[in-house]
Amino acid sequence: MTELAQQDCTACKAGAPQVSDEQQLTLMQSLPQWHCLTRDGERQLERVFHFKNFKQAWAFSNKVAELAEREFHHPALTLEWGKVTVTWWTHAIKGLHYNDFIMAARTDKLF
Ligand SMILES: C[C@H](O)[C@H](O)[C@H]1CNC2=NC(N)=NC(=O)C2=N1
């Protein structure tokens, strides 16, 4: 099986299937630093990345933003001194699509 981070996102629009609970369990094994939570009824993937200072956190958040724009799939990013919280989910389906797991794996490669 191709590593998650090597896979490409697929075009996703309203009506696309969310990943099942079983798929989620399997996929999360490749993302040990991430956790799955539910906010406003929507499943999301989230990881907090830690840095020595604000400047390093800022640089990392820029890299994630550039990745998102390239793939046209965008996270929530919370930038703080020494910390970046990255949250992936798919707005169009109000939950988790396979793309979100690919993007989380790609985010790990930027760290
Ligand atoms: C208008 C809509 O948000 C856009 O078509 C794209 C852009 N980036 C996106 N990013 C995420 N995470 N989910 C989306 O549904 C999404 N849709």
The ligand as a Tripos MOL2 file, in Angstrom:
@<TRIPOS>MOLECULE
LIG
   17    18     1     0     0
SMALL
NO_CHARGES

@<TRIPOS>ATOM
      1 C1        -15.3790   26.7660   -1.3350 C.3       1 LIG1
      2 C2        -14.6930   25.5420   -0.7730 C.3       1 LIG1
      3 O1        -14.2930   25.8020    0.5110 O.3       1 LIG1
      4 C3        -13.5180   25.1510   -1.6610 C.3       1 LIG1
      5 O2        -14.0120   24.6510   -2.8370 O.3       1 LIG1
      6 C4        -12.5980   24.0680   -1.1140 C.3       1 LIG1
      7 C5        -11.3590   24.7140   -0.5860 C.3       1 LIG1
      8 N1        -10.6920   24.0820    0.4480 N.pl3     1 LIG1
      9 C6        -11.3200   23.1960    1.2370 C.2       1 LIG1
     10 N2        -10.7140   22.7240    2.3230 N.2       1 LIG1
     11 C7        -11.3110   21.8640    3.1530 C.2       1 LIG1
     12 N3        -10.6630   21.4220    4.2470 N.pl3     1 LIG1
     13 N4        -12.5520   21.4460    2.8920 N.2       1 LIG1
     14 C8        -13.2660   21.8400    1.8450 C.2       1 LIG1
     15 O3        -14.4180   21.4220    1.6650 O.2       1 LIG1
     16 C9        -12.6470   22.7580    0.9320 C.2       1 LIG1
     17 N5        -13.2510   23.1930   -0.1550 N.2       1 LIG1
@<TRIPOS>BOND
     1     1     2 1
     2     2     3 1
     3     2     4 1
     4     4     5 1
     5     4     6 1
     6     6     7 1
     7     6    17 1
     8     7     8 1
     9     8     9 1
    10     9    10 2
    11     9    16 1
    12    10    11 1
    13    11    12 1
    14    11    13 2
    15    13    14 1
    16    14    15 2
    17    14    16 1
    18    16    17 2
@<TRIPOS>SUBSTRUCTURE
     1 LIG1         1 GROUP 0 **** ****
